[in-house]
Amino acid sequence: MAFKIEELERMAGGGAGFAMWGYVTADDDLADVTAAGYFDEARDMLRVDDWVFIRAGDGSGVAIVNANAGGTVDLTDATQIGAADTA
């Protein structure tokens, strides 16, 4: 599917350090959301080392912006969170 900028929200930070963002999509999986180029429309908002908390179609996770150059934004693979409940 496609990135929807209205679903990206700054949650904290953004001063001299990193910012934390939230992004929600039911249409895309975590692997799609963290692929290079998915967040290109937000290249002027996202900085290297920013954290992105993601709720995607196949689960939730957190990824870090590891590149933002030449118009392409890339995130690390998402570390899945909230996937297991053994109790």
Secondary structure by P-SEA (a helix, b strand, c coil): ccccccccccccccccbbbbbbbbbccccccccccccccccccccccccbbbbbbccccccccccccccccbbbbcccccccccccc
